[in-house]
Amino acid sequence: MISPHPSPPSEGEGNRYVPPPSRGRLGGGWGYYQTGMQTRRITQAIIINEKDNVATTLKGLSVGAEVSVEFQGRLQEITLLSDIPMGHKFALKDMEEGEAIIKYGEPIGRSTARIARGEHVHVHNVVSQPRGELR
């Protein structure tokens, strides 16, 4: 499960930003801040519950960005298919029309069209329904 980290330190006084690697285990979904002898990983997206099929961005991300997330027990790299504003969701897997959108481990709506892995998940392709009607 990915959890948010505190705000990054400001540059200067021994702090410097190290961009994420372009490939490999962390795949570019992370940035690093080096503060003296310590290095902190900066999270770009969060999965709230292991049942979720969407992740929520912690900052605005651009189309083509590669985000590494732990999903279904393994680290996966997802390439974003559209710009995702801060606080918005993107799909962790391909979803068919009518499939439940799961966030917080609970259904929050249904897809109104096919949604590809890495695509923006929002009001243009999801309809919210009263809580008891989704199960």
NUBA-747321 format. One record per residue (C-alpha): x, y, z; residue number from 1. Coordinates in nm, 3 decimals. Layout:
N
R         u         v         w   seq
R         X         Y         Z   NUM
...
//
This chain:
135
R         u         v         w   seq
R     0.000     0.000     0.000     1
R     0.130     0.344    -0.084     2
R     0.096     0.620     0.173     3
R     0.164     0.993     0.141     4
R     0.485     1.143     0.275     5
R     0.525     1.488     0.434     6
R     0.580     1.785     0.207     7
R     0.921     1.790     0.042     8
R     1.184     2.014     0.197     9
R     1.274     2.337     0.022    10
R     1.580     2.341    -0.203    11
R     1.899     2.488    -0.056    12
R     2.080     2.436     0.272    13
R     2.191     2.086     0.171    14
R     1.855     1.981     0.022    15
R     1.831     1.889    -0.345    16
R     1.575     1.722    -0.565    17
R     1.684     1.404    -0.743    18
R     1.458     1.319    -1.039    19
R     1.314     0.969    -1.057    20
R     1.486     0.701    -1.262    21
R     1.347     0.656    -1.612    22
R     1.314     0.277    -1.584    23
R     1.355    -0.001    -1.333    24
R     1.181    -0.089    -1.009    25
R     1.071     0.265    -0.927    26
R     1.007     0.348    -1.292    27
R     0.967     0.725    -1.267    28
R     0.656     0.739    -1.053    29
R     0.862     0.871    -0.767    30
R     1.095     1.164    -0.707    31
R     1.348     1.188    -0.429    32
R     1.460     1.464    -0.199    33
R     1.803     1.432    -0.048    34
R     1.834     1.608     0.284    35
R     2.189     1.582     0.406    36
R     2.252     1.208     0.454    37
R     1.885     1.104     0.418    38
R     1.685     1.044     0.102    39
R     1.306     1.058     0.110    40
R     1.077     0.917    -0.159    41
R     0.802     1.154    -0.275    42
R     0.472     0.983    -0.360    43
R     0.278     1.097    -0.669    44
R    -0.037     0.885    -0.622    45
R    -0.207     0.692    -0.346    46
R    -0.413     0.375    -0.337    47
R    -0.630     0.395    -0.028    48
R    -0.746     0.033    -0.001    49
R    -0.612    -0.288    -0.154    50
R    -0.955    -0.347    -0.317    51
R    -0.941    -0.013    -0.507    52
R    -0.928    -0.013    -0.886    53
R    -0.834     0.357    -0.901    54
R    -0.547     0.562    -0.757    55
R    -0.568     0.927    -0.653    56
R    -0.300     1.175    -0.761    57
R    -0.124     1.385    -0.498    58
R    -0.014     1.639    -0.760    59
R    -0.109     1.717    -1.118    60
R     0.041     1.461    -1.357    61
R     0.082     1.486    -1.734    62
R    -0.012     1.246    -2.011    63
R     0.271     0.997    -2.066    64
R     0.395     1.016    -1.706    65
R     0.496     0.680    -1.564    66
R     0.367     0.623    -1.211    67
R     0.476     0.327    -1.000    68
R     0.214     0.196    -0.760    69
R     0.178    -0.115    -0.551    70
R    -0.136    -0.287    -0.681    71
R    -0.254    -0.645    -0.628    72
R     0.055    -0.725    -0.422    73
R     0.321    -0.607    -0.664    74
R     0.483    -0.288    -0.783    75
R     0.340    -0.190    -1.121    76
R     0.428     0.091    -1.359    77
R     0.131     0.266    -1.514    78
R     0.165     0.510    -1.804    79
R    -0.096     0.785    -1.783    80
R    -0.312     0.818    -2.095    81
R    -0.435     1.167    -2.009    82
R    -0.350     1.463    -1.788    83
R    -0.468     1.394    -1.432    84
R    -0.529     1.699    -1.209    85
R    -0.425     1.686    -0.843    86
R    -0.678     1.491    -0.636    87
R    -0.831     1.316    -0.935    88
R    -0.834     0.943    -1.005    89
R    -0.679     0.723    -1.272    90
R    -0.758     0.360    -1.354    91
R    -0.528     0.089    -1.219    92
R    -0.669    -0.167    -1.464    93
R    -0.884    -0.180    -1.776    94
R    -1.255    -0.153    -1.686    95
R    -1.559    -0.234    -1.892    96
R    -1.869    -0.015    -1.921    97
R    -2.090    -0.064    -1.614    98
R    -1.805    -0.185    -1.390    99
R    -1.797    -0.060    -1.032   100
R    -1.538     0.206    -0.953   101
R    -1.380     0.110    -0.619   102
R    -1.220     0.371    -0.391   103
R    -1.178     0.344    -0.011   104
R    -1.248    -0.027    -0.066   105
R    -1.609     0.060    -0.153   106
R    -1.795     0.118    -0.482   107
R    -1.832     0.492    -0.547   108
R    -1.990     0.475    -0.894   109
R    -2.006     0.286    -1.223   110
R    -1.819     0.344    -1.546   111
R    -2.031     0.484    -1.828   112
R    -1.779     0.372    -2.093   113
R    -1.477     0.145    -2.121   114
R    -1.188     0.292    -1.917   115
R    -0.830     0.196    -2.002   116
R    -0.555     0.147    -1.744   117
R    -0.393     0.489    -1.685   118
R    -0.696     0.687    -1.803   119
R    -0.853     0.974    -1.606   120
R    -1.154     0.850    -1.405   121
R    -1.400     1.135    -1.339   122
R    -1.751     1.262    -1.419   123
R    -1.699     1.221    -1.797   124
R    -1.679     0.841    -1.763   125
R    -1.833     0.763    -1.421   126
R    -2.179     0.803    -1.277   127
R    -2.216     0.819    -0.898   128
R    -2.496     0.619    -0.743   129
R    -2.641     0.612    -0.393   130
R    -2.427     0.391    -0.168   131
R    -2.667     0.099    -0.127   132
R    -2.736     0.061    -0.501   133
R    -2.384    -0.038    -0.611   134
R    -2.340    -0.378    -0.452   135
//
